[in-house]
Amino acid sequence: MKVLIRCFFSQDKSCPDLPPPENGAKACEMWLNGVFCTVHCNEGYGFVEQPEDVYFCTPGGTWMNAFVNGQKAPAFPDCSSKN
């Protein structure tokens, strides 16, 4: 199931919608002045690169902690088969 979440704030700024990890899922919730997301792997898969505990979309429209391998564009780490 694919859930699209975009965050909008009074300054009319939004974070880009980040796709869930490959072979995984994201769970996002609105809270106070932003959006918090966590990421999870499907059964039989695990993260190659340890994800952050929480990813946060700021009121200014910037994702915090959502950089993988120093990528300039924000992203969540992908999941790989454990076998």
trRosetta pair geometry for C-beta under 8 A, 3 or more apart (Angstrom, degrees):
i j d omega theta_ij theta_ji phi_ij phi_ji
2 20 7.4 -143 -127 5 74 120
3 26 7.7 -131 63 75 102 85
3 28 7.5 -165 110 33 122 101
4 17 5.8 -6 -158 -149 87 147
5 17 6.6 149 69 -128 50 93
5 26 7.9 -118 22 108 126 121
5 28 4.3 -138 50 75 174 147
5 35 6.4 154 151 -162 124 149
5 37 7.5 166 73 -85 148 117
6 14 5.4 17 173 -176 102 132
6 15 7.1 -173 -155 65 62 71
6 17 5.2 -58 -81 -70 85 99
7 14 5.8 165 79 -146 55 77
7 15 5.2 33 43 21 105 102
7 30 7.3 150 -117 -105 98 88
7 34 6.4 25 -169 -159 157 55
7 35 4.1 -135 -73 -15 133 125
7 57 4.4 146 27 108 150 148
7 61 7.7 -175 87 -111 98 59
8 12 7.4 -8 -164 -131 92 38
8 13 7.9 155 -145 76 51 35
8 14 5.0 -26 -91 -88 63 107
9 12 7.4 -97 78 -23 63 16
9 13 5.7 -16 51 56 107 79
9 14 7.3 170 10 -82 77 56
9 33 7.1 45 -121 -171 122 79
9 34 7.8 -14 -75 -91 123 60
9 59 4.5 136 -138 -155 163 73
9 60 7.7 -47 55 -54 154 18
9 61 7.1 -133 25 -56 118 78
10 59 7.8 -6 33 -167 81 112
11 59 6.7 93 14 154 119 91
11 60 6.8 -12 66 -113 152 50
11 61 7.6 -116 86 -23 114 106
13 59 7.3 84 66 151 116 51
13 60 5.6 -19 97 -178 159 36
13 61 3.2 -110 154 -33 105 127
14 61 5.3 33 56 -122 12 106
15 18 7.7 -36 141 -21 111 96
15 35 7.0 -123 30 44 137 124
15 57 3.9 -103 -18 -138 150 119
15 58 7.7 116 -68 38 114 57
15 61 5.3 -178 -65 -162 54 56
15 62 6.7 -127 -102 -15 94 2
15 63 5.3 100 -152 -56 128 83
15 74 7.8 -42 -171 61 105 157
16 63 7.5 -64 46 -24 81 120
16 74 6.7 157 56 54 112 113
18 26 7.2 109 95 -63 98 169
18 37 7.6 -177 59 70 123 172
18 55 7.8 -61 48 135 156 156
18 63 6.8 67 -41 -93 134 157
18 66 6.3 -108 -83 -168 161 144
18 74 6.1 -79 -88 118 126 102
18 75 6.3 166 -149 -124 113 39
18 76 5.8 113 149 -18 128 97
19 76 7.6 -130 85 31 56 108
20 24 5.8 -147 156 96 101 76
20 25 5.0 -27 -160 -138 148 31
20 26 4.2 -149 -108 -7 86 92
20 39 6.9 154 -155 -131 75 95
20 76 6.8 -40 -159 59 34 147
21 24 3.5 9 75 55 108 128
21 25 7.3 -45 42 9 85 18
21 26 7.1 127 -3 -55 75 87
21 39 5.2 89 -19 -173 119 127
21 40 7.9 -165 35 65 125 30
21 41 6.8 -57 93 -91 140 68
21 47 7.6 -63 -152 -101 162 89
21 51 7.8 -89 -63 -76 141 136
21 76 4.9 -99 -65 114 82 114
21 77 6.1 3 -113 93 122 48
21 78 4.8 158 -167 -119 88 40
21 79 5.1 88 134 -14 127 88
22 78 4.0 6 38 -142 97 115
22 79 6.4 -149 86 41 62 69
23 41 6.3 12 120 -153 90 84
23 42 5.2 -105 173 24 70 113
23 45 4.5 179 144 -119 123 166
23 78 6.7 74 35 -180 93 86
23 79 4.1 -120 89 78 103 105
23 80 7.1 118 53 -82 151 20
23 81 7.5 -110 -151 -58 165 62
24 39 6.0 50 139 176 137 93
24 40 5.7 178 -167 94 101 46
24 41 4.4 -60 -98 -108 108 44
24 42 5.7 -137 -92 -17 44 73
24 45 6.5 -132 -67 102 85 138
24 76 7.9 -124 85 124 132 128
24 78 7.1 178 11 -155 119 48
24 79 4.2 122 -45 -10 113 130
25 39 7.2 170 90 -153 42 59
25 40 5.3 -13 61 62 86 94
25 42 7.2 96 -16 -64 93 76
26 37 5.2 -2 -178 -171 112 118
26 38 7.1 161 -156 82 63 39
26 39 5.1 -31 -101 -100 75 74
26 40 7.6 165 -92 19 28 74
26 76 6.4 -155 -82 -47 120 168
27 37 6.6 153 78 -153 43 65
27 38 5.2 -11 57 57 96 88
27 39 7.8 -179 18 -84 71 28
27 40 7.0 32 -9 -3 106 114
28 35 5.4 14 -177 176 112 110
28 36 6.8 167 -149 86 63 41
28 37 4.1 -24 -93 -94 87 90
29 35 7.0 166 82 -153 32 68
29 36 5.6 -15 59 59 83 89
29 37 7.9 162 16 -82 58 48
30 34 7.7 -174 -149 107 58 28
30 35 5.7 -41 -97 -98 54 75
31 34 6.7 -19 67 70 73 66
31 35 7.4 119 22 -117 75 27
31 36 5.5 -2 23 0 127 113
33 58 7.9 7 123 -164 102 50
33 59 4.8 -36 165 -62 110 115
34 56 5.6 43 132 -174 145 90
34 57 5.1 178 -169 80 98 67
34 58 5.8 -39 -105 -116 135 23
34 59 6.1 -98 -72 -51 90 63
35 56 7.2 155 81 -154 51 48
35 57 4.2 17 49 35 97 119
36 54 5.3 -24 -164 -169 105 116
36 55 7.1 140 -162 74 51 50
36 56 5.6 -17 -103 -100 69 74
36 57 7.9 -134 -64 18 30 75
37 54 7.1 134 67 -164 41 63
37 55 4.4 -25 64 64 96 103
37 56 7.7 -169 21 -71 73 31
37 57 7.7 60 -10 -21 106 96
37 76 7.8 -92 123 -83 131 129
38 51 8.0 111 -165 123 63 137
38 53 7.3 -36 -115 164 100 46
38 54 6.0 -47 -79 -106 82 61
38 55 7.3 168 -81 16 31 84
39 47 8.0 95 108 -84 115 125
39 51 5.1 -135 60 -147 117 167
39 55 7.3 45 -23 -6 101 124
39 76 4.8 150 -82 -168 152 135
39 77 7.2 151 98 51 156 75
41 45 4.1 -139 175 99 115 96
41 46 5.5 -173 53 -101 172 25
41 47 6.1 -144 -48 -45 127 70
41 79 3.6 139 -122 -118 105 144
42 45 4.9 54 61 23 76 124
42 79 6.6 158 24 96 75 156
44 81 6.4 -18 145 -139 92 73
44 82 5.9 -137 -178 22 49 105
44 83 7.3 -12 -173 -21 96 100
45 79 3.9 68 150 151 124 121
45 80 6.3 162 -154 79 88 19
45 81 5.9 -56 -103 -94 74 36
45 82 6.4 -164 -113 -25 19 85
46 79 6.2 154 75 -152 11 89
46 80 6.7 -35 65 61 64 69
46 82 5.1 73 -2 -81 110 97
47 50 5.9 110 108 -102 134 31
47 51 5.5 -124 -117 -20 159 90
47 77 5.4 62 -151 111 108 129
47 78 7.8 146 -130 93 66 32
47 79 5.8 -59 -79 -102 51 69
47 80 7.9 82 -147 18 15 79
48 77 6.8 -146 54 176 77 116
48 78 7.0 12 17 78 109 76
48 79 7.7 160 -12 -135 77 26
48 80 5.1 52 -52 4 105 125
49 68 6.3 132 75 -149 153 94
49 69 7.0 -126 -72 -51 163 82
49 77 4.4 -140 70 -129 100 143
50 77 7.6 92 80 31 13 167
51 76 6.7 10 -123 -165 123 86
51 77 5.1 -145 -81 34 85 117
52 55 5.8 113 70 -68 126 72
52 65 4.1 41 -62 163 169 134
52 66 7.7 -89 19 -73 135 50
54 65 7.4 87 93 58 52 154
55 63 6.2 -5 177 -168 107 101
55 64 6.8 168 -163 75 57 64
55 65 5.3 -140 -114 79 67 105
55 66 4.9 66 -146 -70 126 99
55 76 7.0 -86 -41 -93 158 97
56 63 7.3 146 81 -155 42 53
56 64 4.5 -6 63 46 93 114
56 65 6.9 69 22 22 80 109
57 61 7.3 -11 -178 -138 95 30
57 62 7.4 160 -154 78 56 31
57 63 5.7 -31 -97 -95 68 64
57 64 7.7 -162 -79 9 19 79
58 61 6.9 -47 77 23 79 21
58 62 4.8 -2 38 56 117 82
58 63 7.7 -158 4 -79 81 15
58 64 6.2 86 -40 -32 102 106
63 66 3.8 -31 143 29 129 135
63 74 4.0 87 60 -141 139 163
66 74 3.7 42 105 -164 114 106
66 75 6.3 151 163 42 88 21
66 76 6.4 -45 -145 -69 93 61
67 70 6.5 24 155 -123 116 17
67 71 5.6 -168 -160 59 77 74
67 72 7.8 1 -131 -109 113 10
67 74 6.1 -72 -73 -114 62 59
67 75 7.2 62 -129 38 30 72
68 71 5.4 14 62 11 68 119
68 75 4.9 -65 12 82 117 105
68 76 7.1 53 -49 140 126 11
68 77 5.0 152 -114 -83 124 70
71 74 7.6 155 99 -92 108 14
71 75 5.8 10 73 19 151 118
